[in-house]
Amino acid sequence: MLSWEKKLAAIDPGQESFPMCFGCGQENPVGLKLKFEKKGNEARCEFVLTPHYEGWYGFVHGGIICTVLDEAMAYTFFPAIKGVTAKAEIRFRQPAPIGVPMIVIGRLVRQTRKLLTTAAEITLQDGTVIAESTAQCYVVQPRS
């Protein structure tokens, strides 16, 4: 087992164990503070991004959109499975406006012993697609 695998295996799997996570940590003063609801292999979060995460005037920075998608895909298997993103592909459909409510939904698409395939989509509340993604994630510690 690699040293980072040992460290990850020792972590309590609850979200509260990651208070400084940029995506979901509730104590990170500059973090996104995303709160996901899980239902089976799906994770959902409603959020509004402030000008702190702006790229072009009035729009969310693309790296922040990538972070939201990655976080949603991770929550499709977390906390039951510990994994890390190995590869991700993002497709931006249109700019994400600052200050507008959005929804991200992640889904676990496929699972093998060592690899997870996930997908996620960010939409406006009316269903307009902002961005979508797929990812491959390495299983670091499978379900017990």
PLY file of the C-alpha trace (Angstrom):
ply
format ascii 1.0
element vertex 144
property float x
property float y
property float z
element edge 143
property int vertex1
property int vertex2
end_header
0.00 0.00 0.00
1.37 3.43 -0.95
1.81 6.04 1.80
-1.07 8.22 0.55
-3.32 5.13 0.50
-2.47 4.45 4.16
-3.27 8.04 5.10
-6.58 7.98 3.23
-7.55 4.60 4.72
-7.12 6.04 8.24
-9.53 8.93 7.67
-13.03 8.78 9.14
-15.27 8.74 6.04
-17.84 11.38 7.06
-18.00 14.79 5.34
-17.34 16.43 8.70
-13.88 14.83 8.57
-12.93 17.25 5.80
-13.76 20.68 7.26
-11.20 22.46 5.07
-12.06 20.75 1.77
-12.34 23.51 -0.84
-15.47 21.92 -2.31
-17.49 20.71 0.68
-15.62 21.85 3.79
-17.91 23.94 5.93
-15.04 25.63 7.81
-12.98 26.70 4.78
-13.40 30.51 4.67
-12.82 30.64 0.90
-14.39 27.27 0.04
-17.57 26.55 -1.89
-19.30 24.91 1.11
-21.27 22.54 -1.12
-23.74 20.28 0.72
-24.71 17.11 -1.11
-27.79 14.97 -0.68
-27.26 11.30 -1.51
-29.84 8.96 -2.98
-28.40 5.60 -4.00
-25.61 6.16 -6.53
-26.61 9.78 -7.10
-25.45 12.97 -5.38
-27.27 16.31 -5.71
-26.48 19.83 -4.57
-28.16 23.19 -5.12
-25.80 26.16 -4.91
-25.24 29.80 -5.82
-21.73 31.08 -6.58
-20.69 34.57 -5.55
-18.34 37.05 -7.28
-15.47 35.52 -5.22
-15.45 32.75 -7.88
-15.71 34.98 -10.93
-13.63 34.65 -14.09
-14.93 36.95 -16.80
-17.17 39.67 -15.39
-20.49 38.15 -14.37
-19.48 34.52 -14.97
-18.03 31.74 -12.81
-14.39 30.81 -13.48
-14.13 27.55 -15.46
-11.86 25.99 -12.84
-14.57 26.44 -10.23
-17.08 24.71 -12.52
-14.60 21.81 -12.83
-14.32 21.67 -9.04
-18.11 21.52 -8.56
-18.40 18.71 -11.13
-15.50 16.78 -9.58
-17.00 17.11 -6.10
-20.39 15.86 -7.32
-18.80 12.86 -9.02
-16.83 12.01 -5.85
-19.99 12.13 -3.75
-21.59 9.44 -5.93
-19.45 6.83 -4.15
-18.34 8.67 -0.98
-18.32 7.73 1.91
-18.94 4.03 1.18
-15.95 3.90 -1.17
-12.77 5.91 -0.96
-11.44 6.96 -4.34
-9.51 9.62 -6.19
-10.06 11.11 -9.63
-7.71 9.63 -12.21
-9.04 11.30 -15.34
-11.87 13.74 -16.02
-13.40 15.25 -19.14
-15.43 18.45 -18.92
-17.71 19.92 -21.56
-18.79 23.52 -21.07
-22.15 24.19 -22.74
-22.50 27.85 -21.79
-21.08 30.34 -19.28
-22.26 29.92 -15.67
-23.71 33.18 -14.35
-22.63 34.52 -10.96
-25.39 34.78 -8.33
-27.84 32.46 -10.09
-29.10 29.25 -8.42
-27.68 26.11 -10.05
-27.98 22.37 -9.48
-25.26 19.75 -9.85
-26.13 16.08 -10.04
-23.50 13.36 -10.07
-24.08 9.68 -10.90
-22.04 6.53 -10.42
-22.21 4.94 -13.88
-20.05 1.83 -13.48
-18.05 0.15 -10.76
-15.35 -2.49 -10.89
-13.02 -3.62 -8.14
-10.41 -0.94 -8.91
-12.16 1.67 -11.06
-15.29 3.82 -10.89
-16.89 5.62 -13.81
-18.86 8.72 -12.86
-20.76 11.51 -14.59
-22.11 14.89 -13.51
-24.08 17.80 -14.91
-24.62 21.38 -13.78
-27.88 23.02 -14.79
-29.80 26.16 -14.09
-33.07 25.63 -12.24
-34.95 25.65 -15.56
-32.89 22.68 -16.79
-30.50 24.64 -19.03
-27.22 22.70 -19.10
-24.16 24.72 -18.06
-21.53 21.96 -18.06
-21.22 18.19 -17.97
-18.45 15.77 -17.16
-17.34 12.18 -16.95
-14.50 10.77 -14.87
-12.59 7.65 -14.04
-11.70 7.27 -10.38
-9.31 4.83 -8.75
-10.72 2.88 -5.82
-8.36 3.45 -2.93
-10.22 1.34 -0.39
-13.21 -0.74 -1.53
-16.32 -1.30 0.61
-15.73 -3.46 3.64
0 1
1 2
2 3
3 4
4 5
5 6
6 7
7 8
8 9
9 10
10 11
11 12
12 13
13 14
14 15
15 16
16 17
17 18
18 19
19 20
20 21
21 22
22 23
23 24
24 25
25 26
26 27
27 28
28 29
29 30
30 31
31 32
32 33
33 34
34 35
35 36
36 37
37 38
38 39
39 40
40 41
41 42
42 43
43 44
44 45
45 46
46 47
47 48
48 49
49 50
50 51
51 52
52 53
53 54
54 55
55 56
56 57
57 58
58 59
59 60
60 61
61 62
62 63
63 64
64 65
65 66
66 67
67 68
68 69
69 70
70 71
71 72
72 73
73 74
74 75
75 76
76 77
77 78
78 79
79 80
80 81
81 82
82 83
83 84
84 85
85 86
86 87
87 88
88 89
89 90
90 91
91 92
92 93
93 94
94 95
95 96
96 97
97 98
98 99
99 100
100 101
101 102
102 103
103 104
104 105
105 106
106 107
107 108
108 109
109 110
110 111
111 112
112 113
113 114
114 115
115 116
116 117
117 118
118 119
119 120
120 121
121 122
122 123
123 124
124 125
125 126
126 127
127 128
128 129
129 130
130 131
131 132
132 133
133 134
134 135
135 136
136 137
137 138
138 139
139 140
140 141
141 142
142 143
